[in-house]
């Protein structure tokens, strides 16, 4: 029976398959979102295990949230690409 060697990074940082609308910015944001979720999980586990003070955990999560929010804005996720902000829908 042949065993497949698992890459350490694939084991520690698993990535789910993306099923959404395939566009480069969506794929990048999805990767950022998965990394955010993975890091949040580690921070929560460290705090729960007493290895990280609650305030430090909060500050790290807050910084990660700001980073994800900045990524969303820079990638223009959720914006209409051809919609002019000065026009109204009247």
PyMOL Python script that loads the backbone (N, CA, C, O; Angstrom):
from pymol import cmd

cmd.read_pdbstr("""\
ATOM      1  N   UNK A   1       0.844  -1.184   0.000  1.00  0.00           N
ATOM      2  CA  UNK A   1       0.000   0.000   0.000  1.00  0.00           C
ATOM      3  C   UNK A   1       0.884   1.239   0.000  1.00  0.00           C
ATOM      4  O   UNK A   1       1.759   1.393   0.852  1.00  0.00           O
ATOM      5  N   UNK A   2       0.644   2.117  -0.964  1.00  0.00           N
ATOM      6  CA  UNK A   2       1.458   3.321  -1.102  1.00  0.00           C
ATOM      7  C   UNK A   2       0.852   4.468  -0.299  1.00  0.00           C
ATOM      8  O   UNK A   2      -0.351   4.720  -0.371  1.00  0.00           O
ATOM      9  N   UNK A   3       1.695   5.158   0.464  1.00  0.00           N
ATOM     10  CA  UNK A   3       1.244   6.312   1.243  1.00  0.00           C
ATOM     11  C   UNK A   3       1.705   7.588   0.561  1.00  0.00           C
ATOM     12  O   UNK A   3       2.851   7.695   0.124  1.00  0.00           O
ATOM     13  N   UNK A   4       0.825   8.526   0.477  1.00  0.00           N
ATOM     14  CA  UNK A   4       1.162   9.817  -0.103  1.00  0.00           C
ATOM     15  C   UNK A   4       1.656  10.731   1.016  1.00  0.00           C
ATOM     16  O   UNK A   4       0.991  10.871   2.043  1.00  0.00           O
ATOM     17  N   UNK A   5       2.810  11.347   0.823  1.00  0.00           N
ATOM     18  CA  UNK A   5       3.351  12.271   1.811  1.00  0.00           C
ATOM     19  C   UNK A   5       2.560  13.579   1.752  1.00  0.00           C
ATOM     20  O   UNK A   5       2.324  14.122   0.673  1.00  0.00           O
ATOM     21  N   UNK A   6       2.160  14.070   2.899  1.00  0.00           N
ATOM     22  CA  UNK A   6       1.405  15.316   2.984  1.00  0.00           C
ATOM     23  C   UNK A   6       2.375  16.449   3.276  1.00  0.00           C
ATOM     24  O   UNK A   6       3.181  16.374   4.203  1.00  0.00           O
ATOM     25  N   UNK A   7       2.285  17.486   2.480  1.00  0.00           N
ATOM     26  CA  UNK A   7       3.102  18.664   2.691  1.00  0.00           C
ATOM     27  C   UNK A   7       2.699  19.316   4.015  1.00  0.00           C
ATOM     28  O   UNK A   7       1.510  19.458   4.303  1.00  0.00           O
ATOM     29  N   UNK A   8       3.682  19.709   4.811  1.00  0.00           N
ATOM     30  CA  UNK A   8       3.425  20.324   6.122  1.00  0.00           C
ATOM     31  C   UNK A   8       2.538  21.559   5.982  1.00  0.00           C
ATOM     32  O   UNK A   8       1.601  21.728   6.762  1.00  0.00           O
ATOM     33  N   UNK A   9       2.814  22.425   5.006  1.00  0.00           N
ATOM     34  CA  UNK A   9       2.025  23.637   4.827  1.00  0.00           C
ATOM     35  C   UNK A   9       0.585  23.326   4.416  1.00  0.00           C
ATOM     36  O   UNK A   9      -0.348  24.006   4.842  1.00  0.00           O
ATOM     37  N   UNK A  10       0.409  22.300   3.591  1.00  0.00           N
ATOM     38  CA  UNK A  10      -0.945  21.901   3.203  1.00  0.00           C
ATOM     39  C   UNK A  10      -1.729  21.384   4.405  1.00  0.00           C
ATOM     40  O   UNK A  10      -2.941  21.573   4.500  1.00  0.00           O
ATOM     41  N   UNK A  11      -1.020  20.729   5.318  1.00  0.00           N
ATOM     42  CA  UNK A  11      -1.665  20.211   6.519  1.00  0.00           C
ATOM     43  C   UNK A  11      -2.010  21.339   7.485  1.00  0.00           C
ATOM     44  O   UNK A  11      -3.119  21.386   8.016  1.00  0.00           O
ATOM     45  N   UNK A  12      -1.067  22.245   7.713  1.00  0.00           N
ATOM     46  CA  UNK A  12      -1.271  23.335   8.671  1.00  0.00           C
ATOM     47  C   UNK A  12      -2.176  24.444   8.135  1.00  0.00           C
ATOM     48  O   UNK A  12      -2.909  25.080   8.892  1.00  0.00           O
ATOM     49  N   UNK A  13      -2.116  24.664   6.831  1.00  0.00           N
ATOM     50  CA  UNK A  13      -2.885  25.746   6.213  1.00  0.00           C
ATOM     51  C   UNK A  13      -3.719  25.207   5.055  1.00  0.00           C
ATOM     52  O   UNK A  13      -3.442  25.516   3.896  1.00  0.00           O
ATOM     53  N   UNK A  14      -4.735  24.408   5.358  1.00  0.00           N
ATOM     54  CA  UNK A  14      -5.527  23.832   4.269  1.00  0.00           C
ATOM     55  C   UNK A  14      -6.308  24.908   3.515  1.00  0.00           C
ATOM     56  O   UNK A  14      -6.734  25.906   4.096  1.00  0.00           O
ATOM     57  N   UNK A  15      -6.483  24.693   2.240  1.00  0.00           N
ATOM     58  CA  UNK A  15      -7.246  25.610   1.398  1.00  0.00           C
ATOM     59  C   UNK A  15      -8.442  24.868   0.832  1.00  0.00           C
ATOM     60  O   UNK A  15      -8.323  23.753   0.323  1.00  0.00           O
ATOM     61  N   UNK A  16      -9.593  25.510   0.932  1.00  0.00           N
ATOM     62  CA  UNK A  16     -10.792  24.931   0.343  1.00  0.00           C
ATOM     63  C   UNK A  16     -10.890  25.335  -1.118  1.00  0.00           C
ATOM     64  O   UNK A  16     -10.344  26.357  -1.533  1.00  0.00           O
ATOM     65  N   UNK A  17     -11.586  24.528  -1.883  1.00  0.00           N
ATOM     66  CA  UNK A  17     -11.790  24.829  -3.298  1.00  0.00           C
ATOM     67  C   UNK A  17     -12.780  25.978  -3.428  1.00  0.00           C
ATOM     68  O   UNK A  17     -13.734  26.066  -2.656  1.00  0.00           O
ATOM     69  N   UNK A  18     -12.559  26.856  -4.399  1.00  0.00           N
ATOM     70  CA  UNK A  18     -13.423  28.016  -4.620  1.00  0.00           C
ATOM     71  C   UNK A  18     -14.492  27.672  -5.649  1.00  0.00           C
ATOM     72  O   UNK A  18     -14.178  27.220  -6.751  1.00  0.00           O
ATOM     73  N   UNK A  19     -15.756  27.887  -5.289  1.00  0.00           N
ATOM     74  CA  UNK A  19     -16.869  27.569  -6.179  1.00  0.00           C
ATOM     75  C   UNK A  19     -17.620  28.806  -6.663  1.00  0.00           C
ATOM     76  O   UNK A  19     -18.594  28.685  -7.407  1.00  0.00           O
ATOM     77  N   UNK A  20     -17.181  29.988  -6.252  1.00  0.00           N
ATOM     78  CA  UNK A  20     -17.872  31.219  -6.621  1.00  0.00           C
ATOM     79  C   UNK A  20     -17.584  31.645  -8.051  1.00  0.00           C
ATOM     80  O   UNK A  20     -17.016  30.898  -8.848  1.00  0.00           O
ATOM     81  N   UNK A  21     -17.999  32.881  -8.349  1.00  0.00           N
ATOM     82  CA  UNK A  21     -17.786  33.470  -9.675  1.00  0.00           C
ATOM     83  C   UNK A  21     -16.286  33.675  -9.869  1.00  0.00           C
ATOM     84  O   UNK A  21     -15.660  34.432  -9.127  1.00  0.00           O
ATOM     85  N   UNK A  22     -15.710  33.006 -10.861  1.00  0.00           N
ATOM     86  CA  UNK A  22     -14.255  33.007 -11.050  1.00  0.00           C
ATOM     87  C   UNK A  22     -13.810  34.302 -11.728  1.00  0.00           C
ATOM     88  O   UNK A  22     -14.032  34.518 -12.919  1.00  0.00           O
ATOM     89  N   UNK A  23     -13.180  35.145 -10.930  1.00  0.00           N
ATOM     90  CA  UNK A  23     -12.514  36.354 -11.389  1.00  0.00           C
ATOM     91  C   UNK A  23     -11.246  36.466 -10.551  1.00  0.00           C
ATOM     92  O   UNK A  23     -11.228  36.021  -9.403  1.00  0.00           O
ATOM     93  N   UNK A  24     -10.198  37.043 -11.094  1.00  0.00           N
ATOM     94  CA  UNK A  24      -8.947  37.120 -10.339  1.00  0.00           C
ATOM     95  C   UNK A  24      -9.103  37.750  -8.955  1.00  0.00           C
ATOM     96  O   UNK A  24      -8.555  37.243  -7.976  1.00  0.00           O
ATOM     97  N   UNK A  25      -9.844  38.848  -8.870  1.00  0.00           N
ATOM     98  CA  UNK A  25     -10.005  39.520  -7.576  1.00  0.00           C
ATOM     99  C   UNK A  25     -10.785  38.662  -6.583  1.00  0.00           C
ATOM    100  O   UNK A  25     -10.519  38.709  -5.382  1.00  0.00           O
ATOM    101  N   UNK A  26     -11.743  37.880  -7.072  1.00  0.00           N
ATOM    102  CA  UNK A  26     -12.495  36.987  -6.184  1.00  0.00           C
ATOM    103  C   UNK A  26     -11.606  35.868  -5.649  1.00  0.00           C
ATOM    104  O   UNK A  26     -11.703  35.491  -4.481  1.00  0.00           O
ATOM    105  N   UNK A  27     -10.745  35.343  -6.508  1.00  0.00           N
ATOM    106  CA  UNK A  27      -9.832  34.279  -6.079  1.00  0.00           C
ATOM    107  C   UNK A  27      -8.835  34.790  -5.045  1.00  0.00           C
ATOM    108  O   UNK A  27      -8.544  34.103  -4.066  1.00  0.00           O
ATOM    109  N   UNK A  28      -8.316  35.986  -5.260  1.00  0.00           N
ATOM    110  CA  UNK A  28      -7.369  36.581  -4.311  1.00  0.00           C
ATOM    111  C   UNK A  28      -8.061  36.843  -2.982  1.00  0.00           C
ATOM    112  O   UNK A  28      -7.514  36.536  -1.922  1.00  0.00           O
ATOM    113  N   UNK A  29      -9.265  37.413  -3.035  1.00  0.00           N
ATOM    114  CA  UNK A  29      -9.984  37.691  -1.793  1.00  0.00           C
ATOM    115  C   UNK A  29     -10.325  36.400  -1.057  1.00  0.00           C
ATOM    116  O   UNK A  29     -10.248  36.350   0.170  1.00  0.00           O
ATOM    117  N   UNK A  30     -10.699  35.364  -1.787  1.00  0.00           N
ATOM    118  CA  UNK A  30     -11.001  34.087  -1.158  1.00  0.00           C
ATOM    119  C   UNK A  30      -9.777  33.527  -0.442  1.00  0.00           C
ATOM    120  O   UNK A  30      -9.892  33.002   0.665  1.00  0.00           O
ATOM    121  N   UNK A  31      -8.625  33.633  -1.056  1.00  0.00           N
ATOM    122  CA  UNK A  31      -7.384  33.171  -0.418  1.00  0.00           C
ATOM    123  C   UNK A  31      -7.118  33.992   0.846  1.00  0.00           C
ATOM    124  O   UNK A  31      -6.738  33.438   1.878  1.00  0.00           O
ATOM    125  N   UNK A  32      -7.320  35.315   0.766  1.00  0.00           N
ATOM    126  CA  UNK A  32      -7.143  36.175   1.939  1.00  0.00           C
ATOM    127  C   UNK A  32      -8.135  35.814   3.043  1.00  0.00           C
ATOM    128  O   UNK A  32      -7.781  35.801   4.222  1.00  0.00           O
ATOM    129  N   UNK A  33      -9.360  35.525   2.662  1.00  0.00           N
ATOM    130  CA  UNK A  33     -10.393  35.170   3.634  1.00  0.00           C
ATOM    131  C   UNK A  33     -10.072  33.846   4.318  1.00  0.00           C
ATOM    132  O   UNK A  33     -10.263  33.712   5.526  1.00  0.00           O
ATOM    133  N   UNK A  34      -9.589  32.875   3.563  1.00  0.00           N
ATOM    134  CA  UNK A  34      -9.226  31.583   4.161  1.00  0.00           C
ATOM    135  C   UNK A  34      -8.047  31.735   5.114  1.00  0.00           C
ATOM    136  O   UNK A  34      -8.017  31.106   6.172  1.00  0.00           O
ATOM    137  N   UNK A  35      -7.076  32.568   4.744  1.00  0.00           N
ATOM    138  CA  UNK A  35      -5.936  32.808   5.635  1.00  0.00           C
ATOM    139  C   UNK A  35      -6.407  33.514   6.907  1.00  0.00           C
ATOM    140  O   UNK A  35      -5.955  33.190   8.005  1.00  0.00           O
ATOM    141  N   UNK A  36      -7.309  34.472   6.755  1.00  0.00           N
ATOM    142  CA  UNK A  36      -7.885  35.179   7.909  1.00  0.00           C
ATOM    143  C   UNK A  36      -8.537  34.181   8.865  1.00  0.00           C
ATOM    144  O   UNK A  36      -8.285  34.213  10.069  1.00  0.00           O
ATOM    145  N   UNK A  37      -9.364  33.308   8.333  1.00  0.00           N
ATOM    146  CA  UNK A  37     -10.075  32.330   9.162  1.00  0.00           C
ATOM    147  C   UNK A  37      -9.101  31.395   9.881  1.00  0.00           C
ATOM    148  O   UNK A  37      -9.294  31.072  11.053  1.00  0.00           O
ATOM    149  N   UNK A  38      -8.062  30.965   9.176  1.00  0.00           N
ATOM    150  CA  UNK A  38      -7.072  30.068   9.771  1.00  0.00           C
ATOM    151  C   UNK A  38      -6.339  30.750  10.915  1.00  0.00           C
ATOM    152  O   UNK A  38      -6.148  30.160  11.979  1.00  0.00           O
ATOM    153  N   UNK A  39      -5.927  31.998  10.694  1.00  0.00           N
ATOM    154  CA  UNK A  39      -5.192  32.726  11.733  1.00  0.00           C
ATOM    155  C   UNK A  39      -6.076  33.055  12.928  1.00  0.00           C
ATOM    156  O   UNK A  39      -5.611  33.023  14.067  1.00  0.00           O
ATOM    157  N   UNK A  40      -7.339  33.370  12.684  1.00  0.00           N
ATOM    158  CA  UNK A  40      -8.286  33.618  13.775  1.00  0.00           C
ATOM    159  C   UNK A  40      -8.424  32.360  14.624  1.00  0.00           C
ATOM    160  O   UNK A  40      -8.449  32.431  15.852  1.00  0.00           O
ATOM    161  N   UNK A  41      -8.511  31.220  13.970  1.00  0.00           N
ATOM    162  CA  UNK A  41      -8.631  29.949  14.679  1.00  0.00           C
ATOM    163  C   UNK A  41      -7.431  29.719  15.596  1.00  0.00           C
ATOM    164  O   UNK A  41      -7.593  29.317  16.748  1.00  0.00           O
ATOM    165  N   UNK A  42      -6.224  29.977  15.082  1.00  0.00           N
ATOM    166  CA  UNK A  42      -5.017  29.804  15.909  1.00  0.00           C
ATOM    167  C   UNK A  42      -5.035  30.751  17.108  1.00  0.00           C
ATOM    168  O   UNK A  42      -4.722  30.347  18.228  1.00  0.00           O
ATOM    169  N   UNK A  43      -5.400  32.004  16.870  1.00  0.00           N
ATOM    170  CA  UNK A  43      -5.434  32.981  17.962  1.00  0.00           C
ATOM    171  C   UNK A  43      -6.441  32.555  19.025  1.00  0.00           C
ATOM    172  O   UNK A  43      -6.147  32.617  20.219  1.00  0.00           O
ATOM    173  N   UNK A  44      -7.617  32.126  18.603  1.00  0.00           N
ATOM    174  CA  UNK A  44      -8.645  31.670  19.549  1.00  0.00           C
ATOM    175  C   UNK A  44      -8.159  30.473  20.358  1.00  0.00           C
ATOM    176  O   UNK A  44      -8.375  30.400  21.568  1.00  0.00           O
ATOM    177  N   UNK A  45      -7.509  29.545  19.686  1.00  0.00           N
ATOM    178  CA  UNK A  45      -7.006  28.367  20.393  1.00  0.00           C
ATOM    179  C   UNK A  45      -5.905  28.723  21.388  1.00  0.00           C
ATOM    180  O   UNK A  45      -5.856  28.162  22.483  1.00  0.00           O
ATOM    181  N   UNK A  46      -5.023  29.649  21.017  1.00  0.00           N
ATOM    182  CA  UNK A  46      -3.976  30.085  21.940  1.00  0.00           C
ATOM    183  C   UNK A  46      -4.573  30.800  23.148  1.00  0.00           C
ATOM    184  O   UNK A  46      -4.118  30.610  24.276  1.00  0.00           O
ATOM    185  N   UNK A  47      -5.577  31.609  22.913  1.00  0.00           N
ATOM    186  CA  UNK A  47      -6.226  32.326  24.024  1.00  0.00           C
ATOM    187  C   UNK A  47      -6.968  31.351  24.925  1.00  0.00           C
ATOM    188  O   UNK A  47      -6.889  31.456  26.149  1.00  0.00           O
ATOM    189  N   UNK A  48      -7.680  30.416  24.341  1.00  0.00           N
ATOM    190  CA  UNK A  48      -8.418  29.414  25.111  1.00  0.00           C
ATOM    191  C   UNK A  48      -7.468  28.562  25.946  1.00  0.00           C
ATOM    192  O   UNK A  48      -7.791  28.183  27.072  1.00  0.00           O
ATOM    193  N   UNK A  49      -6.297  28.262  25.390  1.00  0.00           N
ATOM    194  CA  UNK A  49      -5.312  27.448  26.092  1.00  0.00           C
ATOM    195  C   UNK A  49      -4.478  28.224  27.103  1.00  0.00           C
ATOM    196  O   UNK A  49      -3.597  27.651  27.744  1.00  0.00           O
ATOM    197  N   UNK A  50      -4.742  29.518  27.254  1.00  0.00           N
ATOM    198  CA  UNK A  50      -4.012  30.314  28.222  1.00  0.00           C
ATOM    199  C   UNK A  50      -2.639  30.754  27.763  1.00  0.00           C
ATOM    200  O   UNK A  50      -1.856  31.259  28.568  1.00  0.00           O
ATOM    201  N   UNK A  51      -2.328  30.576  26.495  1.00  0.00           N
ATOM    202  CA  UNK A  51      -1.013  30.950  25.970  1.00  0.00           C
ATOM    203  C   UNK A  51      -0.978  32.392  25.456  1.00  0.00           C
ATOM    204  O   UNK A  51       0.092  32.921  25.151  1.00  0.00           O
ATOM    205  N   UNK A  52      -2.145  33.021  25.363  1.00  0.00           N
ATOM    206  CA  UNK A  52      -2.250  34.378  24.851  1.00  0.00           C
ATOM    207  C   UNK A  52      -3.285  35.123  25.686  1.00  0.00           C
ATOM    208  O   UNK A  52      -4.411  34.647  25.833  1.00  0.00           O
ATOM    209  N   UNK A  53      -2.925  36.287  26.238  1.00  0.00           N
ATOM    210  CA  UNK A  53      -3.898  37.045  27.033  1.00  0.00           C
ATOM    211  C   UNK A  53      -5.072  37.511  26.167  1.00  0.00           C
ATOM    212  O   UNK A  53      -4.891  37.772  24.978  1.00  0.00           O
ATOM    213  N   UNK A  54      -6.259  37.617  26.740  1.00  0.00           N
ATOM    214  CA  UNK A  54      -7.439  38.026  25.962  1.00  0.00           C
ATOM    215  C   UNK A  54      -7.261  39.358  25.229  1.00  0.00           C
ATOM    216  O   UNK A  54      -7.681  39.489  24.079  1.00  0.00           O
ATOM    217  N   UNK A  55      -6.654  40.330  25.871  1.00  0.00           N
ATOM    218  CA  UNK A  55      -6.484  41.637  25.231  1.00  0.00           C
ATOM    219  C   UNK A  55      -5.564  41.534  24.010  1.00  0.00           C
ATOM    220  O   UNK A  55      -5.811  42.173  22.988  1.00  0.00           O
ATOM    221  N   UNK A  56      -4.516  40.738  24.120  1.00  0.00           N
ATOM    222  CA  UNK A  56      -3.597  40.540  22.996  1.00  0.00           C
ATOM    223  C   UNK A  56      -4.315  39.805  21.853  1.00  0.00           C
ATOM    224  O   UNK A  56      -4.138  40.140  20.682  1.00  0.00           O
ATOM    225  N   UNK A  57      -5.117  38.813  22.205  1.00  0.00           N
ATOM    226  CA  UNK A  57      -5.891  38.094  21.187  1.00  0.00           C
ATOM    227  C   UNK A  57      -6.824  39.058  20.463  1.00  0.00           C
ATOM    228  O   UNK A  57      -6.937  39.029  19.237  1.00  0.00           O
ATOM    229  N   UNK A  58      -7.491  39.912  21.238  1.00  0.00           N
ATOM    230  CA  UNK A  58      -8.402  40.896  20.654  1.00  0.00           C
ATOM    231  C   UNK A  58      -7.654  41.823  19.687  1.00  0.00           C
ATOM    232  O   UNK A  58      -8.120  42.068  18.574  1.00  0.00           O
ATOM    233  N   UNK A  59      -6.505  42.330  20.110  1.00  0.00           N
ATOM    234  CA  UNK A  59      -5.738  43.260  19.279  1.00  0.00           C
ATOM    235  C   UNK A  59      -5.261  42.581  17.992  1.00  0.00           C
ATOM    236  O   UNK A  59      -5.284  43.191  16.923  1.00  0.00           O
ATOM    237  N   UNK A  60      -4.834  41.331  18.093  1.00  0.00           N
ATOM    238  CA  UNK A  60      -4.393  40.612  16.894  1.00  0.00           C
ATOM    239  C   UNK A  60      -5.554  40.380  15.927  1.00  0.00           C
ATOM    240  O   UNK A  60      -5.404  40.530  14.715  1.00  0.00           O
ATOM    241  N   UNK A  61      -6.707  40.016  16.475  1.00  0.00           N
ATOM    242  CA  UNK A  61      -7.891  39.795  15.626  1.00  0.00           C
ATOM    243  C   UNK A  61      -8.330  41.100  14.985  1.00  0.00           C
ATOM    244  O   UNK A  61      -8.705  41.126  13.813  1.00  0.00           O
ATOM    245  N   UNK A  62      -8.286  42.171  15.744  1.00  0.00           N
ATOM    246  CA  UNK A  62      -8.659  43.490  15.216  1.00  0.00           C
ATOM    247  C   UNK A  62      -7.740  43.888  14.055  1.00  0.00           C
ATOM    248  O   UNK A  62      -8.206  44.403  13.039  1.00  0.00           O
ATOM    249  N   UNK A  63      -6.434  43.646  14.209  1.00  0.00           N
ATOM    250  CA  UNK A  63      -5.474  43.963  13.146  1.00  0.00           C
ATOM    251  C   UNK A  63      -5.732  43.105  11.905  1.00  0.00           C
ATOM    252  O   UNK A  63      -5.666  43.604  10.781  1.00  0.00           O
ATOM    253  N   UNK A  64      -6.024  41.820  12.106  1.00  0.00           N
ATOM    254  CA  UNK A  64      -6.324  40.942  10.973  1.00  0.00           C
ATOM    255  C   UNK A  64      -7.593  41.381  10.249  1.00  0.00           C
ATOM    256  O   UNK A  64      -7.665  41.330   9.022  1.00  0.00           O
ATOM    257  N   UNK A  65      -8.602  41.817  11.025  1.00  0.00           N
ATOM    258  CA  UNK A  65      -9.855  42.287  10.431  1.00  0.00           C
ATOM    259  C   UNK A  65      -9.601  43.518   9.557  1.00  0.00           C
ATOM    260  O   UNK A  65     -10.116  43.615   8.443  1.00  0.00           O
ATOM    261  N   UNK A  66      -8.804  44.454  10.074  1.00  0.00           N
ATOM    262  CA  UNK A  66      -8.491  45.657   9.297  1.00  0.00           C
ATOM    263  C   UNK A  66      -7.759  45.295   8.015  1.00  0.00           C
ATOM    264  O   UNK A  66      -8.004  45.889   6.965  1.00  0.00           O
ATOM    265  N   UNK A  67      -6.867  44.326   8.100  1.00  0.00           N
ATOM    266  CA  UNK A  67      -6.120  43.862   6.931  1.00  0.00           C
ATOM    267  C   UNK A  67      -7.075  43.258   5.891  1.00  0.00           C
ATOM    268  O   UNK A  67      -6.941  43.531   4.698  1.00  0.00           O
ATOM    269  N   UNK A  68      -8.027  42.446   6.334  1.00  0.00           N
ATOM    270  CA  UNK A  68      -8.991  41.830   5.417  1.00  0.00           C
ATOM    271  C   UNK A  68      -9.895  42.892   4.800  1.00  0.00           C
ATOM    272  O   UNK A  68     -10.206  42.839   3.610  1.00  0.00           O
ATOM    273  N   UNK A  69     -10.310  43.846   5.611  1.00  0.00           N
ATOM    274  CA  UNK A  69     -11.169  44.928   5.135  1.00  0.00           C
ATOM    275  C   UNK A  69     -10.447  45.764   4.067  1.00  0.00           C
ATOM    276  O   UNK A  69     -11.041  46.139   3.056  1.00  0.00           O
ATOM    277  N   UNK A  70      -9.167  46.048   4.302  1.00  0.00           N
ATOM    278  CA  UNK A  70      -8.355  46.791   3.335  1.00  0.00           C
ATOM    279  C   UNK A  70      -8.225  46.000   2.029  1.00  0.00           C
ATOM    280  O   UNK A  70      -8.287  46.570   0.940  1.00  0.00           O
ATOM    281  N   UNK A  71      -8.046  44.692   2.150  1.00  0.00           N
ATOM    282  CA  UNK A  71      -7.945  43.829   0.980  1.00  0.00           C
ATOM    283  C   UNK A  71      -9.225  43.893   0.151  1.00  0.00           C
ATOM    284  O   UNK A  71      -9.178  43.998  -1.075  1.00  0.00           O
ATOM    285  N   UNK A  72     -10.365  43.828   0.831  1.00  0.00           N
ATOM    286  CA  UNK A  72     -11.660  43.887   0.145  1.00  0.00           C
ATOM    287  C   UNK A  72     -11.806  45.201  -0.618  1.00  0.00           C
ATOM    288  O   UNK A  72     -12.254  45.224  -1.764  1.00  0.00           O
ATOM    289  N   UNK A  73     -11.421  46.289   0.041  1.00  0.00           N
ATOM    290  CA  UNK A  73     -11.538  47.602  -0.586  1.00  0.00           C
ATOM    291  C   UNK A  73     -10.598  47.726  -1.782  1.00  0.00           C
ATOM    292  O   UNK A  73     -11.003  48.215  -2.837  1.00  0.00           O
ATOM    293  N   UNK A  74      -9.347  47.288  -1.629  1.00  0.00           N
ATOM    294  CA  UNK A  74      -8.374  47.383  -2.717  1.00  0.00           C
ATOM    295  C   UNK A  74      -8.765  46.521  -3.913  1.00  0.00           C
ATOM    296  O   UNK A  74      -8.514  46.899  -5.058  1.00  0.00           O
ATOM    297  N   UNK A  75      -9.375  45.368  -3.657  1.00  0.00           N
ATOM    298  CA  UNK A  75      -9.793  44.478  -4.735  1.00  0.00           C
ATOM    299  C   UNK A  75     -11.145  44.873  -5.316  1.00  0.00           C
ATOM    300  O   UNK A  75     -11.583  44.319  -6.324  1.00  0.00           O
ATOM    301  N   UNK A  76     -11.801  45.834  -4.673  1.00  0.00           N
ATOM    302  CA  UNK A  76     -13.114  46.345  -5.099  1.00  0.00           C
ATOM    303  C   UNK A  76     -14.166  45.241  -5.131  1.00  0.00           C
ATOM    304  O   UNK A  76     -14.974  45.158  -6.056  1.00  0.00           O
ATOM    305  N   UNK A  77     -14.139  44.404  -4.113  1.00  0.00           N
ATOM    306  CA  UNK A  77     -15.114  43.330  -3.984  1.00  0.00           C
ATOM    307  C   UNK A  77     -16.455  43.940  -3.585  1.00  0.00           C
ATOM    308  O   UNK A  77     -16.527  44.743  -2.655  1.00  0.00           O
ATOM    309  N   UNK A  78     -17.516  43.555  -4.296  1.00  0.00           N
ATOM    310  CA  UNK A  78     -18.850  44.038  -3.984  1.00  0.00           C
ATOM    311  C   UNK A  78     -19.217  45.332  -4.677  1.00  0.00           C
ATOM    312  O   UNK A  78     -20.330  45.830  -4.509  1.00  0.00           O
ATOM    313  N   UNK A  79     -18.307  45.880  -5.446  1.00  0.00           N
ATOM    314  CA  UNK A  79     -18.594  47.117  -6.176  1.00  0.00           C
ATOM    315  C   UNK A  79     -18.984  46.783  -7.609  1.00  0.00           C
ATOM    316  O   UNK A  79     -18.536  45.786  -8.175  1.00  0.00           O
ATOM    317  N   UNK A  80     -19.811  47.619  -8.174  1.00  0.00           N
ATOM    318  CA  UNK A  80     -20.157  47.479  -9.587  1.00  0.00           C
ATOM    319  C   UNK A  80     -19.043  48.139 -10.394  1.00  0.00           C
ATOM    320  O   UNK A  80     -18.809  49.337 -10.240  1.00  0.00           O
ATOM    321  N   UNK A  81     -18.356  47.393 -11.243  1.00  0.00           N
ATOM    322  CA  UNK A  81     -17.177  47.934 -11.925  1.00  0.00           C
ATOM    323  C   UNK A  81     -17.461  49.079 -12.886  1.00  0.00           C
ATOM    324  O   UNK A  81     -16.586  49.917 -13.105  1.00  0.00           O
ATOM    325  N   UNK A  82     -18.654  49.141 -13.466  1.00  0.00           N
ATOM    326  CA  UNK A  82     -18.939  50.168 -14.455  1.00  0.00           C
ATOM    327  C   UNK A  82     -19.927  51.203 -13.953  1.00  0.00           C
ATOM    328  O   UNK A  82     -20.440  52.002 -14.736  1.00  0.00           O
ATOM    329  N   UNK A  83     -20.200  51.198 -12.663  1.00  0.00           N
ATOM    330  CA  UNK A  83     -21.155  52.140 -12.106  1.00  0.00           C
ATOM    331  C   UNK A  83     -20.409  53.390 -11.664  1.00  0.00           C
ATOM    332  O   UNK A  83     -19.428  53.305 -10.925  1.00  0.00           O
ATOM    333  N   UNK A  84     -20.874  54.551 -12.116  1.00  0.00           N
ATOM    334  CA  UNK A  84     -20.274  55.831 -11.740  1.00  0.00           C
ATOM    335  C   UNK A  84     -20.910  56.285 -10.434  1.00  0.00           C
ATOM    336  O   UNK A  84     -22.134  56.281 -10.306  1.00  0.00           O
ATOM    337  N   UNK A  85     -20.089  56.677  -9.463  1.00  0.00           N
ATOM    338  CA  UNK A  85     -20.596  57.093  -8.157  1.00  0.00           C
ATOM    339  C   UNK A  85     -21.431  58.363  -8.237  1.00  0.00           C
ATOM    340  O   UNK A  85     -22.272  58.593  -7.368  1.00  0.00           O
ATOM    341  N   UNK A  86     -21.222  59.200  -9.259  1.00  0.00           N
ATOM    342  CA  UNK A  86     -21.933  60.460  -9.354  1.00  0.00           C
ATOM    343  C   UNK A  86     -23.346  60.297  -9.922  1.00  0.00           C
ATOM    344  O   UNK A  86     -24.156  61.218  -9.823  1.00  0.00           O
ATOM    345  N   UNK A  87     -23.650  59.151 -10.510  1.00  0.00           N
ATOM    346  CA  UNK A  87     -24.975  58.931 -11.083  1.00  0.00           C
ATOM    347  C   UNK A  87     -25.908  58.396 -10.009  1.00  0.00           C
ATOM    348  O   UNK A  87     -25.489  57.660  -9.115  1.00  0.00           O
ATOM    349  N   UNK A  88     -27.180  58.774 -10.106  1.00  0.00           N
ATOM    350  CA  UNK A  88     -28.174  58.219  -9.185  1.00  0.00           C
ATOM    351  C   UNK A  88     -29.120  57.332  -9.967  1.00  0.00           C
ATOM    352  O   UNK A  88     -29.196  57.416 -11.193  1.00  0.00           O
ATOM    353  N   UNK A  89     -29.842  56.481  -9.253  1.00  0.00           N
ATOM    354  CA  UNK A  89     -30.750  55.534  -9.899  1.00  0.00           C
ATOM    355  C   UNK A  89     -32.163  56.075 -10.007  1.00  0.00           C
ATOM    356  O   UNK A  89     -33.108  55.286 -10.006  1.00  0.00           O
ATOM    357  N   UNK A  90     -32.351  57.392 -10.101  1.00  0.00           N
ATOM    358  CA  UNK A  90     -33.695  57.986 -10.183  1.00  0.00           C
ATOM    359  C   UNK A  90     -34.379  57.662 -11.464  1.00  0.00           C
ATOM    360  O   UNK A  90     -35.513  58.086 -11.683  1.00  0.00           O
TER     361      UNK A  90
END
""", "prot")
cmd.dss("prot")
cmd.show_as("cartoon", "prot")
cmd.util.cbc("prot")
cmd.orient("prot")
